[in-house]
Amino acid sequence: MDIHELQKIVHKTRDVRRTQTLPKYSPAERDTLIKKYHPDHRESAYRPIKFGPNAGDRTVRELAALLEGESPVPADLDLTPDYTTDVLVVGGGGAGCAAALHAHANGAKVTLATKLRLGDSNTVMAQGGIQVAVTSDDSPVQHFLDTLKGGHMKNDHELLKVMVEDGPSIAKWLLDLGVLFDRDADGNLHVKKGGGSSKPRLLTCSDYTGLEIMRVLKDEVLNQKIPLLEFSAVVELLSDGNGTCTGAVLRDLDNKRLLVVAAKSVILATGGIGRLHIQGFPTSNHYGATGDGLALAYRLGAKLLQIDTFQYHPSGAVFPEQLIGALVTEGIRSEGGHLVNAKGERFVNELDTRDVVSSSIIRECEEGRGIRTMSGRVGVWLDTPLLDVEHGPGTVAKHFPAMVKQYERFGLDISKDPVLIYPTLHYQNGGVQIDVHGEANVRNLFVAGEASGGLHGRNRLMGNSLLDLMVFGKQTGTTAAIRTAKMPQGKLTLDHLARFRAEAKKHGVASAVMSPMVLPAYAKKE
Ligand code: MEZ
Protein backbone atom coordinates (compact mmCIF):
# COMPACT_ATOMS: atom_id res chain seq x y z
CA MET A 1 0.00 0.00 0.00
CA ASP A 2 1.11 3.56 -0.71
CA ILE A 3 2.72 5.32 2.28
CA HIS A 4 0.13 8.13 2.18
CA GLU A 5 -2.69 5.57 2.47
CA LEU A 6 -0.96 3.95 5.44
CA GLN A 7 -0.53 7.32 7.17
CA LYS A 8 -4.29 7.90 7.30
CA ILE A 9 -4.69 5.84 10.49
CA VAL A 10 -2.49 8.31 12.38
CA HIS A 11 -4.67 11.28 11.47
CA LYS A 12 -7.84 9.28 12.18
CA THR A 13 -6.84 8.19 15.69
CA ARG A 14 -5.17 11.46 16.85
CA ASP A 15 -8.10 12.88 18.83
CA VAL A 16 -8.60 9.68 20.82
CA ARG A 17 -4.87 9.31 21.52
CA ARG A 18 -4.69 12.89 22.79
CA THR A 19 -6.95 11.96 25.70
CA GLN A 20 -4.70 9.08 26.83
CA THR A 21 -1.91 9.07 29.39
CA LEU A 22 0.34 6.04 29.14
CA PRO A 23 1.95 4.89 32.40
CA LYS A 24 5.63 3.96 32.41
CA TYR A 25 6.46 0.25 32.79
CA SER A 26 7.35 -1.13 36.22
CA PRO A 27 11.02 -2.14 36.71
CA ALA A 28 10.06 -5.82 36.29
CA GLU A 29 8.13 -5.13 33.08
CA ARG A 30 11.03 -3.12 31.68
CA ASP A 31 13.46 -5.96 32.40
CA THR A 32 11.25 -8.55 30.74
CA LEU A 33 10.69 -6.37 27.70
CA ILE A 34 14.37 -5.55 27.23
CA LYS A 35 15.48 -9.16 27.66
CA LYS A 36 12.98 -10.32 25.06
CA TYR A 37 13.33 -7.63 22.40
CA HIS A 38 16.44 -5.48 22.84
CA PRO A 39 19.22 -6.34 20.33
CA ASP A 40 21.74 -6.49 23.22
CA HIS A 41 20.06 -9.76 24.18
CA ARG A 42 20.34 -11.58 20.85
CA GLU A 43 22.83 -14.25 21.90
CA SER A 44 23.65 -15.37 18.36
CA ALA A 45 25.02 -11.90 17.60
CA TYR A 46 27.70 -12.28 20.30
CA ARG A 47 30.88 -14.28 20.85
CA PRO A 48 33.77 -14.26 23.34
CA ILE A 49 36.95 -12.32 22.51
CA LYS A 50 39.78 -14.81 22.02
CA PHE A 51 42.78 -12.93 23.42
CA GLY A 52 44.00 -9.61 24.78
CA PRO A 53 42.98 -7.65 27.90
CA ASN A 54 39.30 -8.69 27.55
CA ALA A 55 39.90 -12.34 26.63
CA GLY A 56 36.74 -14.34 27.35
CA ASP A 57 34.43 -11.31 27.52
CA ARG A 58 31.46 -11.40 25.20
CA THR A 59 30.84 -8.75 22.57
CA VAL A 60 29.15 -8.46 19.20
CA ARG A 61 30.88 -10.40 16.43
CA GLU A 62 31.70 -7.27 14.40
CA LEU A 63 33.59 -5.71 17.29
CA ALA A 64 35.32 -8.95 18.34
CA ALA A 65 36.71 -9.28 14.80
CA LEU A 66 37.95 -5.70 14.87
CA LEU A 67 39.67 -6.11 18.23
CA GLU A 68 41.43 -9.27 17.07
CA GLY A 69 42.17 -7.75 13.65
CA GLU A 70 45.49 -7.23 11.91
CA SER A 71 47.43 -3.95 12.13
CA PRO A 72 48.39 -2.40 8.79
CA VAL A 73 51.76 -1.39 10.24
CA PRO A 74 54.82 -3.55 9.43
CA ALA A 75 56.94 -4.62 12.42
CA ASP A 76 60.06 -3.06 10.89
CA LEU A 77 58.60 0.40 10.25
CA ASP A 78 61.23 3.14 10.55
CA LEU A 79 60.15 5.03 13.70
CA THR A 80 62.05 8.24 13.05
CA PRO A 81 59.43 10.88 13.91
CA ASP A 82 57.83 12.98 11.16
CA TYR A 83 56.18 15.12 13.87
CA THR A 84 56.94 15.77 17.53
CA THR A 85 54.41 17.12 20.00
CA ASP A 86 53.52 17.11 23.70
CA VAL A 87 49.91 16.03 23.29
CA LEU A 88 48.57 14.23 20.24
CA VAL A 89 44.78 14.43 20.05
CA VAL A 90 43.17 11.87 17.75
CA GLY A 91 39.74 12.89 16.49
CA GLY A 92 38.26 16.12 15.20
CA GLY A 93 34.83 15.99 16.86
CA GLY A 94 33.61 17.61 20.07
CA ALA A 95 35.76 15.56 22.46
CA GLY A 96 38.88 16.02 20.34
CA CYS A 97 38.41 19.78 19.99
CA ALA A 98 37.63 20.21 23.69
CA ALA A 99 40.70 18.13 24.65
CA ALA A 100 42.95 20.07 22.26
CA LEU A 101 41.69 23.44 23.51
CA HIS A 102 42.21 22.57 27.18
CA ALA A 103 45.64 21.05 26.57
CA HIS A 104 46.62 24.17 24.62
CA ALA A 105 45.24 26.46 27.34
CA ASN A 106 47.41 24.58 29.85
CA GLY A 107 50.56 25.32 27.91
CA ALA A 108 51.14 22.10 25.96
CA LYS A 109 52.25 21.84 22.37
CA VAL A 110 49.23 20.14 20.82
CA THR A 111 48.69 18.42 17.48
CA LEU A 112 45.22 17.34 16.41
CA ALA A 113 44.99 14.49 13.88
CA THR A 114 41.69 13.57 12.28
CA LYS A 115 40.96 11.10 9.53
CA LEU A 116 38.38 13.30 7.84
CA ARG A 117 37.99 17.10 8.19
CA LEU A 118 37.98 18.99 11.46
CA GLY A 119 34.43 18.73 12.79
CA ASP A 120 33.35 15.62 10.85
CA SER A 121 31.95 13.60 13.74
CA ASN A 122 28.94 12.34 15.64
CA THR A 123 28.96 15.60 17.61
CA VAL A 124 27.55 17.57 14.69
CA MET A 125 24.78 15.00 14.39
CA ALA A 126 23.58 15.36 18.01
CA GLN A 127 20.30 17.14 17.63
CA GLY A 128 18.27 17.29 20.79
CA GLY A 129 20.51 19.00 23.36
CA ILE A 130 23.09 18.83 26.13
CA GLN A 131 21.99 17.91 29.67
CA VAL A 132 23.16 20.31 32.37
CA ALA A 133 21.55 21.00 35.74
CA VAL A 134 21.23 24.80 35.51
CA THR A 135 17.76 25.61 36.82
CA SER A 136 16.94 26.53 40.43
CA ASP A 137 14.77 23.44 41.00
CA ASP A 138 17.38 21.05 39.59
CA SER A 139 20.79 19.93 40.84
CA PRO A 140 23.80 17.83 39.83
CA VAL A 141 22.61 15.27 42.40
CA GLN A 142 19.27 14.93 40.58
CA HIS A 143 21.14 14.66 37.28
CA PHE A 144 23.35 11.95 38.84
CA LEU A 145 20.33 9.94 40.03
CA ASP A 146 18.48 10.17 36.70
CA THR A 147 21.57 9.03 34.80
CA LEU A 148 22.17 6.16 37.20
CA LYS A 149 18.58 4.98 36.85
CA GLY A 150 18.75 5.27 33.05
CA GLY A 151 22.01 3.27 33.04
CA HIS A 152 20.47 0.40 35.06
CA MET A 153 22.73 1.34 38.00
CA LYS A 154 25.77 0.11 36.09
CA ASN A 155 27.43 3.53 35.72
CA ASP A 156 30.85 4.30 37.18
CA HIS A 157 29.92 6.59 40.09
CA GLU A 158 33.21 8.49 40.12
CA LEU A 159 33.04 9.37 36.42
CA LEU A 160 29.39 10.29 36.71
CA LYS A 161 30.03 12.59 39.68
CA VAL A 162 32.70 14.44 37.70
CA MET A 163 30.37 14.84 34.74
CA VAL A 164 27.28 16.15 36.52
CA GLU A 165 29.23 18.46 38.84
CA ASP A 166 31.21 20.00 36.00
CA GLY A 167 28.08 20.48 33.84
CA PRO A 168 27.27 24.08 34.82
CA SER A 169 30.84 25.31 34.31
CA ILE A 170 30.93 23.59 30.92
CA ALA A 171 27.71 25.35 29.92
CA LYS A 172 29.30 28.66 30.93
CA TRP A 173 32.46 27.83 28.95
CA LEU A 174 30.38 27.10 25.85
CA LEU A 175 28.33 30.30 26.30
CA ASP A 176 31.52 32.32 26.72
CA LEU A 177 32.92 30.81 23.53
CA GLY A 178 29.76 31.91 21.72
CA VAL A 179 27.36 28.95 21.58
CA LEU A 180 23.85 30.31 20.96
CA PHE A 181 21.68 28.19 23.24
CA ASP A 182 17.91 28.79 23.00
CA ARG A 183 16.46 31.27 25.51
CA ASP A 184 12.95 31.92 26.77
CA ALA A 185 11.07 35.22 26.44
CA ASP A 186 12.83 36.60 29.55
CA GLY A 187 16.26 35.83 28.13
CA ASN A 188 16.90 32.90 30.49
CA LEU A 189 18.33 29.68 29.13
CA HIS A 190 15.47 27.55 27.84
CA VAL A 191 15.47 23.94 29.09
CA LYS A 192 13.66 20.91 27.70
CA LYS A 193 12.97 17.48 29.14
CA GLY A 194 14.52 14.32 27.72
CA GLY A 195 13.48 10.68 28.09
CA GLY A 196 14.28 9.18 31.50
CA SER A 197 14.93 12.57 33.12
CA SER A 198 12.99 13.88 36.11
CA LYS A 199 13.56 17.57 35.23
CA PRO A 200 13.80 19.68 32.09
CA ARG A 201 17.58 19.92 31.76
CA LEU A 202 18.41 20.01 28.06
CA LEU A 203 20.05 23.13 26.69
CA THR A 204 19.28 23.26 23.00
CA CYS A 205 19.98 25.10 19.78
CA SER A 206 16.74 24.15 18.00
CA ASP A 207 17.38 20.65 16.64
CA TYR A 208 20.99 21.29 15.65
CA THR A 209 22.61 21.59 19.09
CA GLY A 210 25.69 19.52 18.24
CA LEU A 211 26.25 21.39 15.01
CA GLU A 212 26.14 24.74 16.83
CA ILE A 213 28.55 23.54 19.54
CA MET A 214 30.88 22.16 16.89
CA ARG A 215 30.74 25.42 14.93
CA VAL A 216 32.13 27.27 17.92
CA LEU A 217 34.69 24.65 19.01
CA LYS A 218 36.03 24.29 15.50
CA ASP A 219 36.38 28.03 15.19
CA GLU A 220 38.25 28.19 18.47
CA VAL A 221 40.68 25.43 17.45
CA LEU A 222 41.42 27.46 14.31
CA ASN A 223 41.65 30.73 16.28
CA GLN A 224 44.17 29.18 18.66
CA LYS A 225 46.17 27.97 15.65
CA ILE A 226 46.38 24.41 16.96
CA PRO A 227 48.29 22.41 14.33
CA LEU A 228 45.99 20.09 12.41
CA LEU A 229 46.65 16.93 10.46
CA GLU A 230 43.46 16.37 8.46
CA PHE A 231 42.78 13.23 6.40
CA SER A 232 45.35 11.55 8.63
CA ALA A 233 44.07 8.36 10.21
CA VAL A 234 45.81 6.93 13.25
CA VAL A 235 46.49 3.27 12.47
CA GLU A 236 48.75 2.27 15.36
CA LEU A 237 49.91 3.53 18.74
CA LEU A 238 53.51 3.52 19.93
CA SER A 239 54.93 2.72 23.33
CA ASP A 240 58.22 2.96 25.17
CA GLY A 241 58.29 -0.83 25.46
CA ASN A 242 57.35 -0.60 29.16
CA GLY A 243 53.63 0.02 28.85
CA THR A 244 53.63 3.81 28.41
CA CYS A 245 52.13 5.34 25.31
CA THR A 246 54.61 7.55 23.44
CA GLY A 247 53.02 8.38 20.11
CA ALA A 248 51.24 7.03 17.07
CA VAL A 249 51.53 6.03 13.44
CA LEU A 250 49.26 7.87 11.02
CA ARG A 251 48.27 7.06 7.49
CA ASP A 252 48.02 10.07 5.22
CA LEU A 253 44.84 9.23 3.32
CA ASP A 254 45.87 11.31 0.31
CA ASN A 255 49.17 9.59 -0.49
CA LYS A 256 48.83 6.47 1.76
CA ARG A 257 52.19 7.18 3.43
CA LEU A 258 52.71 6.14 7.05
CA LEU A 259 53.83 9.00 9.32
CA VAL A 260 55.28 8.73 12.81
CA VAL A 261 54.26 11.13 15.58
CA ALA A 262 56.32 11.24 18.77
CA ALA A 263 54.02 12.44 21.57
CA LYS A 264 54.42 12.52 25.32
CA SER A 265 50.75 11.60 25.62
CA VAL A 266 47.94 10.61 23.28
CA ILE A 267 44.24 11.44 23.70
CA LEU A 268 41.91 9.19 21.73
CA ALA A 269 38.67 10.96 20.87
CA THR A 270 37.66 8.74 17.98
CA GLY A 271 33.94 8.46 18.71
CA GLY A 272 31.63 5.53 18.15
CA ILE A 273 31.14 2.43 16.03
CA GLY A 274 27.83 2.87 14.22
CA ARG A 275 29.46 2.26 10.86
CA LEU A 276 30.26 -1.32 11.88
CA HIS A 277 26.47 -1.79 11.39
CA ILE A 278 26.26 -4.25 14.23
CA GLN A 279 23.65 -6.95 13.61
CA GLY A 280 22.92 -5.35 10.25
CA PHE A 281 21.38 -2.25 11.86
CA PRO A 282 21.34 1.04 10.00
CA THR A 283 23.01 3.85 11.90
CA SER A 284 22.59 7.49 12.79
CA ASN A 285 26.38 7.84 12.98
CA HIS A 286 28.67 9.78 10.67
CA TYR A 287 30.82 8.15 8.03
CA GLY A 288 33.95 7.87 10.18
CA ALA A 289 32.36 6.09 13.16
CA THR A 290 34.27 2.82 12.80
CA GLY A 291 35.51 2.25 16.36
CA ASP A 292 39.17 2.94 15.55
CA GLY A 293 40.05 4.06 19.09
CA LEU A 294 38.82 0.81 20.62
CA ALA A 295 41.02 -1.31 18.35
CA LEU A 296 44.09 0.89 18.83
CA ALA A 297 43.80 1.07 22.61
CA TYR A 298 43.08 -2.66 22.89
CA ARG A 299 46.23 -3.63 21.00
CA LEU A 300 48.28 -1.47 23.34
CA GLY A 301 46.83 -3.30 26.35
CA ALA A 302 43.95 -1.04 27.38
CA LYS A 303 41.05 -2.75 29.10
CA LEU A 304 37.59 -2.21 27.64
CA LEU A 305 34.35 -2.41 29.56
CA GLN A 306 30.64 -2.85 28.90
CA ILE A 307 31.32 -3.64 25.26
CA ASP A 308 28.29 -5.90 25.18
CA THR A 309 25.84 -2.99 25.29
CA PHE A 310 24.86 -0.55 22.54
CA GLN A 311 22.24 2.09 22.18
CA TYR A 312 19.66 1.69 19.44
CA HIS A 313 17.99 5.09 19.25
CA PRO A 314 14.23 4.53 19.00
CA SER A 315 13.67 6.87 16.10
CA GLY A 316 15.79 6.24 13.02
CA ALA A 317 14.17 7.06 9.68
CA VAL A 318 12.69 4.14 7.72
CA PHE A 319 11.21 6.10 4.84
CA PRO A 320 12.30 7.43 2.37
CA GLU A 321 15.09 5.00 1.52
CA GLN A 322 17.65 7.83 1.21
CA LEU A 323 17.28 8.55 4.93
CA ILE A 324 17.49 5.01 6.31
CA GLY A 325 18.87 5.14 9.85
CA ALA A 326 19.08 8.95 10.02
CA LEU A 327 18.25 10.38 13.42
CA VAL A 328 14.78 11.75 14.10
CA THR A 329 15.45 13.56 17.34
CA GLU A 330 14.02 12.44 20.66
CA GLY A 331 13.12 16.13 21.00
CA ILE A 332 9.96 15.39 19.00
CA ARG A 333 8.81 12.89 21.62
CA SER A 334 9.88 15.32 24.37
CA GLU A 335 7.47 17.86 22.85
CA GLY A 336 4.66 15.29 22.96
CA GLY A 337 4.97 13.32 19.70
CA HIS A 338 3.19 9.93 19.91
CA LEU A 339 4.50 6.59 18.71
CA VAL A 340 1.71 4.82 16.85
CA ASN A 341 1.44 1.27 15.49
CA ALA A 342 -0.37 0.03 12.38
CA LYS A 343 -3.63 -0.20 14.33
CA GLY A 344 -3.43 3.48 15.28
CA GLU A 345 -2.56 2.69 18.92
CA ARG A 346 0.09 4.07 21.25
CA PHE A 347 2.07 1.27 22.87
CA VAL A 348 4.70 2.80 25.19
CA ASN A 349 5.22 5.96 27.21
CA GLU A 350 7.25 7.89 24.65
CA LEU A 351 9.51 9.39 27.31
CA ASP A 352 10.62 6.14 28.84
CA THR A 353 14.34 5.36 28.48
CA ARG A 354 15.63 4.59 25.00
CA ASP A 355 16.22 0.88 25.61
CA VAL A 356 12.61 0.49 26.73
CA VAL A 357 11.15 2.53 23.85
CA SER A 358 13.28 0.73 21.24
CA SER A 359 12.36 -2.68 22.66
CA SER A 360 8.68 -1.74 22.47
CA ILE A 361 8.98 -0.67 18.83
CA ILE A 362 10.75 -3.93 17.96
CA ARG A 363 8.01 -5.85 19.79
CA GLU A 364 5.27 -4.09 17.81
CA CYS A 365 7.04 -4.86 14.54
CA GLU A 366 7.83 -8.48 15.40
CA GLU A 367 4.25 -9.12 16.51
CA GLY A 368 2.77 -7.82 13.26
CA ARG A 369 1.71 -4.34 14.32
CA GLY A 370 4.41 -2.57 12.33
CA ILE A 371 3.98 -0.71 9.05
CA ARG A 372 5.71 -2.21 6.03
CA THR A 373 7.11 -0.05 3.24
CA MET A 374 7.09 -1.07 -0.42
CA SER A 375 10.78 -1.98 -0.17
CA GLY A 376 10.01 -4.38 2.70
CA ARG A 377 11.26 -2.30 5.64
CA VAL A 378 9.18 -2.09 8.78
CA GLY A 379 8.59 0.61 11.37
CA VAL A 380 6.04 2.51 13.44
CA TRP A 381 4.70 6.04 13.10
CA LEU A 382 5.95 9.09 14.95
CA ASP A 383 3.05 11.54 14.97
CA THR A 384 4.88 14.79 14.15
CA PRO A 385 1.80 16.84 13.08
CA LEU A 386 0.47 16.35 16.62
CA LEU A 387 2.96 19.00 17.80
CA ASP A 388 1.26 21.69 15.72
CA VAL A 389 -2.14 20.50 16.98
CA GLU A 390 -1.03 20.60 20.64
CA HIS A 391 1.18 23.69 20.66
CA GLY A 392 -0.13 25.72 17.73
CA PRO A 393 0.57 25.92 14.01
CA GLY A 394 4.22 26.47 13.17
CA THR A 395 5.59 24.56 16.20
CA VAL A 396 7.27 21.87 14.11
CA ALA A 397 8.81 24.42 11.76
CA LYS A 398 10.01 26.59 14.64
CA HIS A 399 11.50 23.91 16.88
CA PHE A 400 12.69 21.38 14.33
CA PRO A 401 13.96 23.32 11.31
CA ALA A 402 16.73 20.84 10.52
CA MET A 403 14.32 17.90 10.63
CA VAL A 404 11.81 19.74 8.41
CA LYS A 405 14.59 20.37 5.88
CA GLN A 406 15.84 16.78 6.05
CA TYR A 407 12.42 15.49 4.91
CA GLU A 408 11.50 18.43 2.65
CA ARG A 409 14.35 17.43 0.33
CA PHE A 410 12.31 14.31 -0.46
CA GLY A 411 8.96 16.06 -0.81
CA LEU A 412 7.69 15.17 2.68
CA ASP A 413 6.15 17.71 5.07
CA ILE A 414 6.52 16.43 8.64
CA SER A 415 4.21 19.09 10.03
CA LYS A 416 1.41 17.60 7.91
CA ASP A 417 2.26 13.89 7.85
CA PRO A 418 3.80 11.50 10.39
CA VAL A 419 7.19 9.88 9.81
CA LEU A 420 8.02 6.19 9.83
CA ILE A 421 10.75 5.18 12.28
CA TYR A 422 12.58 2.11 13.66
CA PRO A 423 15.54 1.80 16.06
CA THR A 424 18.88 2.82 14.58
CA LEU A 425 22.37 2.04 15.92
CA HIS A 426 23.25 5.26 17.71
CA TYR A 427 25.80 4.90 20.49
CA GLN A 428 28.29 2.57 22.10
CA ASN A 429 27.45 2.52 25.80
CA GLY A 430 30.80 1.02 26.83
CA GLY A 431 34.35 1.63 25.64
CA VAL A 432 37.88 2.01 26.99
CA GLN A 433 38.00 1.93 30.78
CA ILE A 434 39.20 5.27 32.15
CA ASP A 435 39.81 6.96 35.49
CA VAL A 436 38.44 10.40 36.44
CA HIS A 437 41.20 12.09 34.42
CA GLY A 438 40.25 10.06 31.37
CA GLU A 439 43.40 7.94 31.50
CA ALA A 440 43.28 4.28 30.44
CA ASN A 441 45.20 1.55 32.26
CA VAL A 442 48.04 2.32 29.82
CA ARG A 443 50.04 5.27 31.11
CA ASN A 444 49.75 8.49 29.08
CA LEU A 445 46.97 7.06 26.95
CA PHE A 446 43.81 9.10 27.52
CA VAL A 447 40.36 8.55 26.07
CA ALA A 448 37.54 11.11 25.86
CA GLY A 449 33.93 10.91 24.74
CA GLU A 450 32.17 7.97 23.13
CA ALA A 451 35.32 5.86 22.78
CA SER A 452 35.53 5.68 26.58
CA GLY A 453 33.25 3.57 28.74
CA GLY A 454 31.68 3.33 32.17
CA LEU A 455 29.96 6.67 32.54
CA HIS A 456 26.61 5.79 30.99
CA GLY A 457 26.12 2.27 32.32
CA ARG A 458 23.97 0.10 30.08
CA ASN A 459 21.86 2.88 28.58
CA ARG A 460 22.77 6.51 28.00
CA LEU A 461 20.29 9.31 28.56
CA MET A 462 19.62 11.85 25.83
CA GLY A 463 21.97 14.84 25.96
CA ASN A 464 24.51 13.19 28.25
CA SER A 465 26.86 12.43 25.41
CA LEU A 466 27.46 16.08 24.51
CA LEU A 467 28.18 16.79 28.17
CA ASP A 468 30.41 13.71 28.53
CA LEU A 469 32.63 14.76 25.66
CA MET A 470 32.98 18.35 26.89
CA VAL A 471 33.78 17.27 30.46
CA PHE A 472 36.19 14.48 29.58
CA GLY A 473 37.71 16.51 26.76
CA LYS A 474 38.57 18.99 29.50
CA GLN A 475 39.77 16.35 31.98
CA THR A 476 42.03 14.60 29.47
CA GLY A 477 43.38 17.77 27.85
CA THR A 478 44.18 19.39 31.18
CA THR A 479 45.78 16.31 32.77
CA ALA A 480 47.79 15.39 29.69
CA ALA A 481 49.15 18.95 29.37
CA ILE A 482 50.10 19.35 33.01
CA ARG A 483 51.79 15.97 33.13
CA THR A 484 53.75 16.31 29.90
CA ALA A 485 55.20 19.67 30.97
CA LYS A 486 57.57 17.79 33.28
CA MET A 487 58.31 14.82 31.04
CA PRO A 488 60.91 13.94 28.45
CA GLN A 489 59.71 12.18 25.28
CA GLY A 490 59.85 8.40 25.78
CA LYS A 491 61.39 6.07 23.23
CA LEU A 492 59.29 4.84 20.31
CA THR A 493 58.70 1.11 19.82
CA LEU A 494 56.19 -1.26 18.28
CA ASP A 495 56.91 -3.95 20.89
CA HIS A 496 53.25 -4.33 21.78
CA LEU A 497 52.48 -5.20 18.20
CA ALA A 498 54.90 -8.11 18.17
CA ARG A 499 53.29 -9.39 21.38
CA PHE A 500 49.79 -8.94 19.96
CA ARG A 501 50.68 -10.80 16.77
CA ALA A 502 52.21 -13.66 18.77
CA GLU A 503 49.02 -13.89 20.87
CA ALA A 504 46.86 -13.95 17.74
CA LYS A 505 48.95 -16.79 16.33
CA LYS A 506 48.77 -18.73 19.59
CA HIS A 507 44.96 -18.51 19.50
CA GLY A 508 44.78 -19.50 15.86
CA VAL A 509 43.52 -16.12 14.75
CA ALA A 510 44.67 -15.35 11.22
CA SER A 511 42.52 -12.28 10.78
CA ALA A 512 41.44 -11.06 7.39
CA VAL A 513 40.12 -7.92 9.08
CA MET A 514 42.34 -4.83 8.84
CA SER A 515 42.09 -2.94 12.08
CA PRO A 516 41.39 -0.09 12.64
CA MET A 517 38.85 -0.02 9.86
CA VAL A 518 39.23 3.77 9.23
CA LEU A 519 36.34 3.90 6.74
CA PRO A 520 33.26 1.66 6.59
CA ALA A 521 33.60 -1.63 4.70
CA TYR A 522 31.41 -0.35 1.85
CA ALA A 523 33.59 2.77 1.39
CA LYS A 524 35.98 0.75 -0.72
CA LYS A 525 33.24 -0.14 -3.15
CA GLU A 526 31.79 3.36 -3.45
O1 MEZ B 1 22.08 12.59 23.08
C1 MEZ B 1 21.52 12.19 22.05
O2 MEZ B 1 21.70 11.05 21.61
C2 MEZ B 1 20.56 13.07 21.34
C3 MEZ B 1 20.49 14.45 21.84
C4 MEZ B 1 19.81 12.57 20.36
C5 MEZ B 1 18.54 13.12 19.89
O3 MEZ B 1 17.57 12.37 19.86
O4 MEZ B 1 18.43 14.29 19.52
Boltz pocket constraint, residues with backbone or C-beta under 6 A from the ligand:
constraints:
  - pocket:
      binder: B
      contacts: [[A, 125], [A, 126], [A, 127], [A, 128], [A, 129], [A, 327], [A, 328], [A, 329], [A, 330], [A, 331], [A, 461], [A, 462], [A, 463], [A, 464], [A, 465], [A, 466]]
      max_distance: 6.0
